[in-house]
Amino acid sequence: MNCKNCHTELDQHDDYCKNCGGKVIRNRLTIKNLFHHVSATFLNLDNTFLLTFLNLFKKPEDVIGGFINGTRKRYINPINYLALAITIGGIYMIILNKYFPNQLIELSSGGIKEQEVFAAKFMSGIKDYYSLFMVLLIPFYALISRLVFINKKEFNYTEHLVMVMYIVAQFSLISSFLNLLLFLLQLPASILSGGSIFFQIAFFGYCYKRLYKLSIPEIILKTLIFLGILLAFTIVFSIMAVIIGIMFKDSVFIQDLIELQKDAFEAGKKAAEAAAAAKNK
């Protein structure tokens, strides 16, 4: 008999392949053993998914640092974990779009009525390219985190990619389930939006604090530097977008982007006027 995974020849009584470590499957697939496999994979307290998920909260340095330092079996690797988060996030977006379309627009607009038109167009693009959007964030965040810790040599850029994959995947998983719960409770969109941003910043800071063994003042300073670099990149990209828009102003895609920017500007202007009027009262 040969291993079904790597085709290495096996002894008759082998339960695991001595070459790849894969479990030897002798029984045909049935509903019963399929359910047993799924429950063992995701519900068993000793499974790698639950260990990865829980320990990214309790001791992220064990999960992330362990993978970087060569511990590759105990926890799910970062690429698989990110793929799982993207899959669940895609399902989450489908559920929101189907059952909570108005709340989704309110969430993306931060609860500001004047920005809902822009938010609806923005979310239409995000739900179509959700996976691509998440993947593109990884190298961008990793570059910023490497710049923030440029004076520390413990981790290189590739290792920062691993950090960000785990952190973004964990944030995506928890926010998908938590946002659904909060939508069901019908909490205001401003609370959801603000809470999501705060949790993301806090979780990034917590993980980096544990990985680099930083004090609280140190991680606060690093977080402010991270946000400053993020703002600088955002300004640079906005300027580049304007230049590209001028160069290709006749493009249909660019025209759509310009319209979106106009909508955003008008929404911001109306929101500012409304706030000023309320203050004068």
C-alpha positions in Angstrom: 0.0 0.0 0.0 1.2 3.5 -0.8 0.6 6.8 0.9 -2.2 8.7 -0.9 -0.5 12.0 -0.3 3.1 11.4 -1.3 3.0 7.8 -2.7 5.6 6.5 -0.3 5.4 2.8 0.2 3.8 1.9 3.6 3.9 -1.1 5.9 0.6 -2.9 6.4 0.1 -1.6 10.0 1.2 2.0 9.5 -1.2 4.6 10.8 0.8 7.5 9.5 3.2 8.0 6.6 6.8 8.0 7.7 7.7 10.4 4.9 5.0 13.1 5.0 3.3 12.4 8.3 -0.1 12.1 6.6 -2.7 9.9 8.3 -3.5 6.6 6.6 -7.2 6.5 5.6 -8.5 3.0 5.1 -12.3 3.6 5.3 -14.5 5.0 2.6 -15.9 8.5 3.1 -19.3 8.5 4.8 -21.5 11.1 6.5 -20.4 9.8 9.9 -16.6 9.9 9.4 -16.9 13.2 7.4 -18.6 14.8 10.4 -16.0 13.2 12.7 -13.2 14.8 10.5 -14.8 18.2 10.5 -15.5 18.2 14.3 -11.9 17.0 15.0 -10.5 19.7 12.8 -12.5 22.7 14.1 -14.1 21.7 17.4 -11.5 19.5 19.2 -9.7 21.5 21.9 -6.4 20.0 20.7 -6.8 21.0 17.0 -4.5 23.5 15.4 -7.3 26.0 14.4 -8.6 26.5 17.9 -5.0 26.6 19.3 -4.0 29.2 16.8 -7.1 31.3 17.3 -6.9 31.3 21.1 -3.2 31.7 21.4 -3.1 34.7 19.1 -5.0 36.4 21.9 -3.3 34.9 24.8 0.3 34.7 23.6 0.8 35.9 20.0 4.6 35.7 20.4 4.2 31.9 20.7 2.2 31.5 17.5 3.9 34.1 15.3 7.4 34.0 16.9 7.2 30.2 17.0 6.5 30.0 13.2 9.2 32.4 12.4 11.7 30.4 14.6 10.8 27.1 13.0 7.8 25.7 15.0 5.6 24.8 12.0 3.3 21.9 13.2 1.5 23.1 16.3 -0.3 26.1 14.7 -1.9 26.7 11.3 0.7 28.4 9.0 0.0 32.1 8.2 -1.0 31.5 4.6 -3.6 28.9 5.4 -4.9 31.0 8.3 -5.3 34.0 6.0 -7.0 31.9 3.4 -9.5 30.7 6.0 -10.1 34.3 7.2 -10.7 35.4 3.6 -13.2 32.6 3.0 -15.1 33.4 6.2 -14.9 37.1 5.4 -16.3 36.5 2.0 -19.3 34.6 3.5 -19.7 37.5 6.0 -19.8 40.1 3.2 -22.5 38.0 1.4 -24.6 37.7 4.5 -24.3 41.5 5.2 -25.2 42.3 1.6 -28.2 40.0 1.7 -29.6 40.6 5.1 -28.1 43.9 6.4 -27.6 46.1 3.2 -28.6 49.4 4.9 -26.5 48.7 8.0 -23.5 47.9 5.8 -23.8 51.2 4.1 -24.2 53.0 7.5 -21.1 51.2 8.8 -18.9 52.2 5.9 -20.1 55.8 6.1 -19.5 56.0 9.8 -23.1 56.8 10.5 -22.9 60.1 8.5 -26.0 60.5 6.4 -24.4 62.7 3.8 -21.7 60.1 3.0 -24.0 57.2 2.4 -24.1 57.6 -1.4 -20.3 57.4 -1.5 -20.3 54.5 1.0 -22.7 52.5 -1.1 -20.5 52.8 -4.2 -17.4 52.1 -2.2 -18.8 48.9 -0.6 -20.0 47.8 -4.0 -16.4 47.7 -5.1 -15.1 46.2 -1.9 -17.5 43.2 -1.9 -16.5 42.4 -5.5 -12.8 42.5 -4.7 -12.8 41.6 -1.0 -10.1 38.9 -1.3 -7.8 41.0 -3.4 -8.3 44.0 -1.0 -7.2 41.9 2.0 -4.2 40.4 0.2 -3.0 43.8 -1.0 -3.1 45.1 2.6 -0.5 42.5 3.7 2.7 43.8 2.0 1.6 47.4 2.6 1.1 46.9 6.4 4.3 44.8 6.6 6.3 47.6 4.9 5.0 50.1 7.4 5.7 47.9 10.4 9.2 47.2 9.2 9.8 51.0 8.9 8.4 51.5 12.4 10.9 49.0 13.8 13.7 49.9 11.5 16.1 50.3 14.5 15.4 46.8 15.7 17.0 43.9 13.8 15.0 40.9 15.3 12.7 40.5 12.3 13.3 41.1 8.6 10.6 42.2 6.0 9.5 38.6 5.2 9.0 37.9 8.9 6.9 41.1 9.2 4.8 39.6 6.4 4.2 36.6 8.6 3.3 38.8 11.5 0.8 40.8 9.5 -0.8 37.8 7.9 -1.6 36.3 11.3 -2.8 39.6 12.8 -5.0 40.6 9.8 -6.5 37.1 9.6 -7.2 37.1 13.3 -8.8 40.6 13.2 -10.9 39.6 10.2 -12.2 36.4 11.8 -13.2 38.1 15.1 -14.6 41.2 13.5 -16.7 39.1 11.1 -18.5 37.3 13.9 -18.6 40.3 16.2 -20.0 42.6 13.6 -22.8 40.2 12.8 -23.7 40.0 16.4 -23.7 43.7 16.8 -25.8 44.1 13.6 -28.4 41.7 15.2 -28.4 43.9 18.3 -28.9 46.9 16.0 -26.2 49.1 17.5 -25.5 52.5 15.9 -23.1 52.3 12.9 -20.9 55.0 14.5 -20.2 52.7 17.5 -19.5 49.7 15.2 -17.1 51.8 12.9 -15.3 53.4 15.8 -15.0 50.2 17.7 -13.7 48.3 14.7 -10.9 50.8 14.1 -10.0 51.0 17.8 -9.9 47.2 18.1 -7.7 46.8 15.0 -5.2 49.4 16.3 -5.2 47.9 19.8 -4.7 44.3 18.5 -1.8 45.3 16.3 -0.2 47.2 19.2 -0.7 44.2 21.6 0.9 41.7 19.2 3.9 43.9 18.5 4.3 44.6 22.2 4.5 40.9 22.9 6.7 40.1 20.0 9.2 42.9 20.7 8.8 42.8 24.5 8.1 46.6 24.6 6.9 48.7 27.5 3.5 50.4 27.4 5.1 53.9 26.6 7.2 52.3 23.9 4.3 50.6 22.1 2.2 53.8 22.3 5.0 55.7 20.6 5.4 53.0 18.0 1.6 53.0 17.4 1.7 56.8 16.8 4.6 56.4 14.4 2.7 53.6 12.6 -0.3 55.9 12.2 1.9 58.7 11.0 3.5 56.6 8.3 0.1 55.3 7.3 -1.2 58.9 6.9 1.9 59.9 4.9 1.5 56.9 2.5 -2.2 57.8 2.2 -1.4 61.4 1.2 1.3 60.2 -1.3 -1.2 57.7 -2.9 -3.8 60.4 -3.1 -1.4 62.7 -4.9 -0.4 59.8 -7.3 -4.1 59.2 -7.9 -4.7 62.8 -8.9 -1.7 62.7 -11.3 -2.9 59.5 -12.9 -6.3 61.0 -13.1 -5.0 64.0 -15.0 -2.9 61.8 -17.3 -5.8 59.5 -18.1 -8.7 61.8 -17.6 -10.6 60.4 -20.6 -10.6 56.8 -19.1 -14.1 55.6 -18.0 -12.5 54.0 -14.9 -10.9 57.3 -14.0 -14.1 59.2 -14.6 -15.8 56.8 -12.1 -13.1 57.5 -9.6 -13.5 61.3 -10.1 -17.2 61.0 -9.5 -16.6 59.0 -6.3 -14.2 61.7 -5.1 -16.7 64.4 -5.9 -19.4 62.5 -4.0 -17.0 62.1 -1.0 -16.1 65.9 -1.1 -19.8 66.9 -1.2 -20.7 64.5 1.6 -17.9 65.9 3.8 -18.9 69.5 3.0 -22.5 68.8 3.9 -21.5 67.0 7.1 -19.3 70.0 8.1 -22.1 72.5 7.4 -24.6 70.4 9.4 -22.2 70.2 12.3 -21.6 74.0 12.2 -25.4 74.6 12.1 -26.0 72.3 15.1 -23.2 74.0 17.0 -24.6 77.5 16.3 -28.0 76.4 17.7 
